[in-house]
Amino acid sequence: MFGEDDHTDQLSPFVASKITLIERHADAYLEVLAAPGSSSEQDNLDQLDRRVERVLAEYDPPSTRRAGDSLVFAHVYALIDDIPEHPPAADHPLRVLAMAMLAAEIEARGPLRLSRRQNRMLALIYEDLGARLLDVGLPAHACVAFRQARDLHAINADLDDQDRCGLALARARTRAQRRGIRRAPGFIANILCGYGYRPFRLLGWIACELALFAGALMLVTDVAATTATHLSLIEFLNPLGLGDLDAMGLEPTARVLLIVESYLGSVTTSVFFALLVRRWFRL
């Protein structure tokens, strides 16, 4: 992949040799992924981790070789952007992604200390990798990429970037679950509040709940729309007592609706404020 046309003569001998080693490990790893009846994706990730450790065991880069705003394996990461149009990469996108994943893991866990700018550059590469790994049906691999991106953003104390990666990680975890009932909690959490990273979504659901119960009250009683809306709002925020319900002379069905709404309102508002406090006062 890195022939004369790729200007490998511009690479230092150390980097060129390590890229060749990464290519070999990526090819071997692809054989594992493509093997009939291969192990689970998580088991494959364990093999990938062992390959990273094997490279790190002999990874001793000269510290004077790299500028402060560059990454060691920038040439490997550049191939990711060429996947749609670069013919070799288009034929073997998994090979490019495997190489980039290995290179990023080696760089993140290697002996060279990354600067703040380098942390961000590598984090963005991990984010791109995670999205592309999801596209090729490797959600567990994407989880690793998004987790690494989140941790690198955490080093820089970039809270918004952490949240973006945390949300992507949660969604990838849901996709990594087996199809069926196990995915249901994750899908529900995503729809309701973006796994806690989008707490203001709950306000929209609260508005839907109020409208739903107000409409239901109008169907089972003869109260006006304004009265039904007022009752729905009051019961949602401050449940009425039994004496209040008796004084209003509501039908049993209407009472059941108001009781259900009161419990649902307590749960929804508690979750909303808990998520809001977590977002505003996180460390």
C-alpha positions as CSV (number, residue, x, y, z in Angstrom):
1,M,0.0,0.0,0.0
2,F,2.9,2.3,0.7
3,G,4.8,2.1,-2.6
4,E,6.9,4.6,-4.4
5,D,3.8,6.5,-5.5
6,D,3.0,7.1,-1.8
7,H,6.3,8.9,-1.3
8,T,7.6,6.6,1.4
9,D,11.0,8.1,0.7
10,Q,9.8,11.1,2.7
11,L,9.3,8.9,5.8
12,S,12.1,8.2,8.3
13,P,13.4,4.7,8.3
14,F,11.9,4.1,11.8
15,V,8.4,5.2,10.7
16,A,8.6,3.3,7.4
17,S,9.6,0.1,9.2
18,K,6.8,0.4,11.7
19,I,4.2,1.1,9.0
20,T,5.4,-2.1,7.3
21,L,5.0,-4.0,10.5
22,I,1.5,-2.5,11.0
23,E,0.5,-3.6,7.5
24,R,1.6,-7.2,8.3
25,H,-0.4,-7.3,11.5
26,A,-3.4,-5.7,9.8
27,D,-3.3,-8.4,7.1
28,A,-3.1,-11.1,9.7
29,Y,-5.9,-9.6,11.7
30,L,-8.1,-9.5,8.6
31,E,-7.6,-13.2,8.1
32,V,-8.9,-13.7,11.6
33,L,-12.0,-11.5,10.9
34,A,-12.7,-13.3,7.6
35,A,-12.2,-16.9,8.9
36,P,-15.3,-19.0,8.7
37,G,-17.0,-19.4,12.1
38,S,-14.7,-16.8,13.6
39,S,-14.9,-15.8,17.2
40,S,-17.1,-13.1,18.6
41,E,-16.1,-9.5,17.9
42,Q,-15.0,-9.1,21.5
43,D,-12.6,-12.1,21.2
44,N,-11.3,-10.6,18.0
45,L,-10.6,-7.3,19.8
46,D,-8.5,-9.3,22.4
47,Q,-6.4,-10.5,19.5
48,L,-6.1,-7.0,18.1
49,D,-4.9,-5.9,21.6
50,R,-2.3,-8.6,21.7
51,R,-1.0,-7.5,18.3
52,V,-0.7,-3.9,19.5
53,E,1.3,-5.1,22.5
54,R,3.6,-7.1,20.3
55,V,4.4,-3.9,18.3
56,L,4.8,-1.8,21.5
57,A,7.3,-4.3,22.9
58,E,9.8,-3.2,20.2
59,Y,8.5,0.4,19.8
60,D,11.2,2.8,20.8
61,P,10.9,5.9,18.8
62,P,13.5,8.7,18.8
63,S,11.8,11.7,20.5
64,T,13.6,14.3,18.2
65,R,11.9,12.8,15.1
66,R,8.5,14.4,15.5
67,A,7.2,18.0,15.4
68,G,4.9,19.1,18.2
69,D,1.8,19.4,15.9
70,S,2.2,16.1,14.0
71,L,1.5,12.4,14.6
72,V,3.9,9.5,14.0
73,F,1.6,7.6,11.7
74,A,-0.1,10.5,9.9
75,H,0.5,8.8,6.6
76,V,-1.6,5.8,7.7
77,Y,-4.4,8.1,9.0
78,A,-4.5,9.9,5.7
79,L,-5.6,6.7,4.0
80,I,-8.9,6.8,5.9
81,D,-10.0,9.9,3.9
82,D,-9.2,8.1,0.6
83,I,-11.5,5.1,1.2
84,P,-14.3,6.4,-1.1
85,E,-12.1,7.2,-4.1
86,H,-8.6,5.6,-3.6
87,P,-8.8,2.3,-5.5
88,P,-6.8,0.0,-3.2
89,A,-8.6,1.4,-0.1
90,A,-12.0,1.1,-1.9
91,D,-11.3,-2.5,-2.5
92,H,-10.1,-3.2,1.0
93,P,-11.6,-0.7,3.4
94,L,-11.2,-3.0,6.3
95,R,-7.5,-3.2,5.7
96,V,-7.2,0.6,5.9
97,L,-9.3,0.7,9.1
98,A,-7.4,-2.1,10.7
99,M,-4.1,-0.4,9.9
100,A,-5.4,2.9,11.3
101,M,-6.8,1.3,14.4
102,L,-3.4,-0.5,15.1
103,A,-1.5,2.7,14.4
104,A,-3.7,4.8,16.7
105,E,-3.5,2.3,19.5
106,I,0.2,2.2,19.2
107,E,0.5,6.0,19.2
108,A,-1.9,6.5,22.1
109,R,-0.3,3.9,24.3
110,G,3.3,4.4,23.2
111,P,6.1,6.0,25.2
112,L,5.9,9.4,23.5
113,R,3.9,11.9,25.5
114,L,1.3,13.7,23.3
115,S,0.8,17.4,23.4
116,R,-2.6,19.0,23.8
117,R,-2.9,19.5,20.1
118,Q,-1.7,15.9,19.3
119,N,-4.3,14.6,21.8
120,R,-7.1,16.4,19.9
121,M,-5.8,15.3,16.5
122,L,-5.7,11.7,17.6
123,A,-9.1,11.9,19.3
124,L,-10.6,13.2,16.0
125,I,-9.0,10.3,14.1
126,Y,-10.5,7.9,16.6
127,E,-13.9,9.5,16.1
128,D,-13.7,9.1,12.4
129,L,-12.5,5.5,12.8
130,G,-15.5,4.8,15.1
131,A,-18.0,6.1,12.6
132,R,-16.5,4.1,9.8
133,L,-16.2,0.9,11.8
134,L,-20.0,1.2,12.5
135,D,-20.6,1.5,8.8
136,V,-18.7,-1.8,8.1
137,G,-20.6,-3.6,10.9
138,L,-18.0,-3.7,13.7
139,P,-19.8,-1.9,16.6
140,A,-17.5,-3.4,19.3
141,H,-14.5,-2.1,17.5
142,A,-16.2,1.3,17.2
143,C,-16.8,1.3,21.0
144,V,-13.0,1.0,21.5
145,A,-12.4,3.9,19.1
146,F,-15.1,6.2,20.7
147,R,-13.8,5.3,24.2
148,Q,-10.3,6.3,23.3
149,A,-11.5,9.5,21.7
150,R,-13.5,10.4,24.8
151,D,-10.5,9.7,27.1
152,L,-8.2,11.9,25.0
153,H,-10.7,14.7,25.0
154,A,-10.9,14.3,28.8
155,I,-7.2,14.8,29.1
156,N,-7.7,18.2,27.4
157,A,-10.8,18.9,29.5
158,D,-12.9,19.4,26.4
159,L,-16.3,18.8,27.9
160,D,-18.4,19.2,24.8
161,D,-16.2,16.8,22.9
162,Q,-16.3,14.3,25.7
163,D,-20.1,14.4,25.6
164,R,-20.1,13.9,21.8
165,C,-17.9,10.9,22.1
166,G,-19.8,9.6,25.1
167,L,-23.0,9.7,23.2
168,A,-21.4,8.0,20.2
169,L,-20.0,5.3,22.5
170,A,-23.4,4.7,24.1
171,R,-25.0,4.3,20.7
172,A,-22.3,1.9,19.5
173,R,-22.7,-0.2,22.7
174,T,-26.4,-0.6,21.9
175,R,-25.6,-1.7,18.4
176,A,-23.0,-4.1,19.7
177,Q,-25.7,-5.9,21.8
178,R,-27.5,-8.9,20.3
179,R,-30.6,-8.1,18.4
180,G,-33.8,-8.2,20.3
181,I,-34.9,-7.3,23.8
182,R,-31.4,-6.5,25.0
183,R,-31.2,-3.5,22.6
184,A,-34.6,-2.1,23.8
185,P,-33.3,-0.2,26.9
186,G,-30.6,1.5,24.9
187,F,-33.0,2.5,22.1
188,I,-35.4,3.9,24.7
189,A,-32.7,5.8,26.5
190,N,-31.5,7.3,23.2
191,I,-35.0,8.4,22.2
192,L,-35.9,9.9,25.6
193,C,-32.7,11.7,26.6
194,G,-29.8,10.7,24.3
195,Y,-28.4,8.4,27.0
196,G,-28.3,11.3,29.4
197,Y,-26.2,13.5,27.1
198,R,-29.3,15.3,25.7
199,P,-31.4,16.0,28.8
200,F,-33.5,18.7,27.2
201,R,-35.1,16.1,25.0
202,L,-37.1,15.2,28.0
203,L,-38.9,18.5,27.9
204,G,-40.4,17.6,24.6
205,W,-41.6,14.3,26.0
206,I,-43.0,16.1,29.0
207,A,-45.0,18.3,26.7
208,C,-46.3,15.2,24.9
209,E,-47.3,13.6,28.2
210,L,-49.3,16.7,29.2
211,A,-51.1,16.8,25.9
212,L,-51.8,13.1,26.0
213,F,-53.3,13.1,29.5
214,A,-55.3,16.3,28.8
215,G,-56.7,14.7,25.7
216,A,-57.6,11.5,27.6
217,L,-59.3,13.5,30.3
218,M,-61.5,15.2,27.7
219,L,-62.5,11.8,26.3
220,V,-63.5,10.3,29.6
221,T,-65.1,13.4,31.2
222,D,-67.1,16.4,30.0
223,V,-64.6,19.0,31.1
224,A,-63.5,21.8,28.7
225,A,-60.1,21.7,27.1
226,T,-58.7,24.5,29.3
227,T,-59.8,22.7,32.4
228,A,-58.4,19.4,31.2
229,T,-55.1,21.1,30.4
230,H,-55.0,22.8,33.8
231,L,-55.7,19.5,35.6
232,S,-53.1,17.7,33.6
233,L,-50.5,20.3,34.4
234,I,-51.3,20.5,38.1
235,E,-51.3,16.7,38.5
236,F,-48.0,16.4,36.7
237,L,-46.2,18.9,38.9
238,N,-48.1,18.7,42.2
239,P,-50.5,15.6,42.6
240,L,-53.9,16.4,44.0
241,G,-55.0,14.7,47.2
242,L,-58.0,12.4,47.6
243,G,-60.1,15.1,49.1
244,D,-59.5,17.3,46.0
245,L,-60.4,14.5,43.7
246,D,-63.6,13.8,45.7
247,A,-64.6,17.5,45.6
248,M,-64.2,17.6,41.8
249,G,-66.5,14.6,41.4
250,L,-64.4,12.9,38.8
251,E,-65.2,9.5,37.3
252,P,-63.1,6.5,38.4
253,T,-61.5,6.4,35.0
254,A,-60.4,10.0,35.2
255,R,-59.0,9.4,38.7
256,V,-56.9,6.5,37.4
257,L,-55.6,8.7,34.6
258,L,-54.6,11.4,37.1
259,I,-52.9,8.9,39.4
260,V,-50.9,7.4,36.6
261,E,-49.9,10.9,35.4
262,S,-48.7,11.9,38.9
263,Y,-46.4,8.9,39.1
264,L,-45.1,9.4,35.6
265,G,-44.6,13.1,36.3
266,S,-42.6,12.4,39.4
267,V,-40.3,9.9,37.6
268,T,-39.8,12.1,34.5
269,T,-39.0,15.3,36.4
270,S,-36.7,13.5,38.8
271,V,-34.7,12.0,35.9
272,F,-34.7,15.4,34.0
273,F,-33.2,17.3,37.0
274,A,-30.7,14.5,37.8
275,L,-29.4,14.7,34.2
276,L,-29.4,18.4,34.3
277,V,-27.4,18.6,37.5
278,R,-24.9,16.1,36.1
279,R,-24.5,18.1,33.0
280,W,-24.1,21.5,34.7
281,F,-22.0,20.5,37.7
282,R,-19.8,17.8,36.4
283,L,-16.1,17.8,37.2
